[in-house]
């Protein structure tokens, strides 16, 4: 049971302001304190007074039947309340254009603020330039700033601040699955400051959005460059589902270490044959003096920010800004950390089309301080002539994803077969091409981490502006 302390009394008039809600969330989450602080500022206005567009500029959408397709010509990228957090949008589900056009207002627009409104409430994303043409589900509230009244980057920064988030989360209702609705956000108090301060915050957010778009474009360019450089340009836009199902095939000379039909998938075997047709080395050879193994199990002891490090699991590893648990650094073995340009492949999961199992990330820059769960396959090159950034350009591709999925072993929870993964061929491009591809990947990650810094700087400016206005 939660009770309020003497330092934070709940006043009776607050119950009426909150619609006579008796659950503790609105009163003990800091939401009312944030609201009262903002309302006391001289230039605070309602959120719905600075938005414009469909339904006043704060809206989600109706429930609707979804038909997912694989052909890009007949579908659009589709964002759910978790998908919008992804750093790399290459793996999004795709919604039928026939359905999307009937719900045209669910197309997101650059500069919108997206807020998760079902399940975990209050997660946010800023719509960057390369997201034009994406659609979003009814589980995402769109907040569209009126450009004549407020700058979109400033509004987004306020919503994701320590003042905005508590007020949004406190509006949630429901028992098992929490929800909020657009009308719950309409009266959020938005503080206004001088035009110069708001412009600086907006410019930082916009620059960050463009850097995130550059990160996406850089990774895509590196993967395309990889396949062109090794002489396999036909694999750039590989369409797995157009190859037909793996039915009625015969395999001879089956090895003793696997009898699973999936491990002999004709579609995967065809891809492996193409990789073997050019100059290559096996993943086991490249990682002979490096690392190619699953992580170790370890004890998790919760800690505060001063003494803890973020623990990254399979799902959040693919988000732009992972949330989560802080665990004590002192209790951690060295193996849970990663070296620069180590590749982490999600190595435990199920075979659902949009599950992260067999997807990869590269660890560099600011992410070197994080700890990583035992569910990742660690891939570190032992050959300095084949850098991790070069390997990542291949492992993030659809081709690599399908090959590693075909190496699965296990029952409900799949794992990647230890012997088979060592045999995966990695095409080797000429030395100059390898370095160019690796540098493209590195530049993309520098853009991504610079975007994080700029968003944090914008948040810091807003916080100081609010605190300074209270003096």
Steps between C-alpha positions, in 0.01 A plus 500: 500500500632847410456784744599863472761651730455815704724679249260414216145529631206430269246781520128440463460740210750288302244217496253719320766619254576136420136400448474345849754230416588296808799308363834639622674549162395862431592612850825316578671497158608862502241585235300744709815661632621551142162639395488747790857615433427562132167670562677741734726622218396824330463373142353153526233392248292188425642241263194503274545875443828444308407192293326476165398234252273196519275512808673813622849357459485249790369165378562128461251302291237226502555129531524344154577170332860478391628320193876470486684462169863453400500675163610865544299599193173411670572586863624775732726484809283465810586624850365351819562648843830309526603514134521879517792465744717310251831652391500313167167484317614236250301227671160662552180309419326630189129585485295451185465824302134416448440535873746788549332724243167464681669636814712767335511715815702226674797581278759666722647836404854623570502700822215312667544373855395136539385375842421139589147491638435130570697255710810689612388862502713802417773368274579762237657553162549801275410445136817554301513597129546148363183377675269675253280229350484297824165416659435450870259285699219602733738438790696816416375851575618759248561856620533741207629845589345802330810655335348847534476465878779271623811326369464123476844419643435717803161339560647148472774586748244624751283189462796267565634708788472420869209741505306358205540126547353477854190691393451276196550177694273608785206518258511125438196289583428129490589196708715252307569705185539873559369758255484873445286688248571822309257704713707416808786705355303800377540710816868423569666828606775594254747765622603770253827688499663758278518416131878465503500233773226298333675529162828366643321198647311439174817526290676239715211255462477558126874449456473178702214381278706559187795316655278200575384505139867513394571199724230301321619608157860420590424145609293436188777639281764285673302181445438581134868585456593167661304288252615704201863482609497120537329453163153404628280801419196273448493442878446869586122476474455134587135398532489184705128441478496521121724193472218258585463276808748228598284195428583148385880532482753218537835525676780245472811464713332632815761566773465349843477835683161599359194328357273804501343577162521876561879474502489380137253758368540514118449877500773548759726248327467699177612816680795318657602366157502854361718622786734205445528587131710810575813550706406435861605377840288319755377688805686250716828581324455876531418469869768239571705746705196701598165403650214289365294379792189559704529721806545366850240497775558740786344633816300821470509740795296817460685827555452875469636718219824573684595136548307323224527437128211446258421137423403459134275210404401370160189713446633836614833455322329611179346818644650844446502569875471181708324525833550268779669349791819626665714228654806520721824524305703349784307172480547455124757281324698662219335273242166686519659807342598529135808615314480769233321383183380179661181371340216378717252268332173420676552127547197380693138531397229379267466497123230767468558722199537816704684357799855625562648149507805497263507877458830677577631819655853636514645630826714812482521849646272571794362145503833354613408590858193273496473142620339243268289200591603140439240470223728664243741319270824697530685540169841667513744480211844362576637632170574872485470487120133402539367756750179459691339796322553322166347175630205693642416641156433138400345365820230771506378393154193295414729233355692449825179513704346215297815289505540523877130429552549176302769394750254487789493226756271448798132464581282799587797728558741481210878530514764518225681170442856532627661294223295634211554866584877455468455384142312808376699652210589870522583646156829690500519814288831659389684680780409853389134403473504340845637816655251723319205284607623489860546877509146554368367293790717683753385838372138389528547407865676831572192675358274293722689570821531870413121506469471364856727777628298771325167372635644491852631854456154617394348334806753667726425842351126455558550384858719800578246733339218366718709511818627848415148633445401386851755719673 
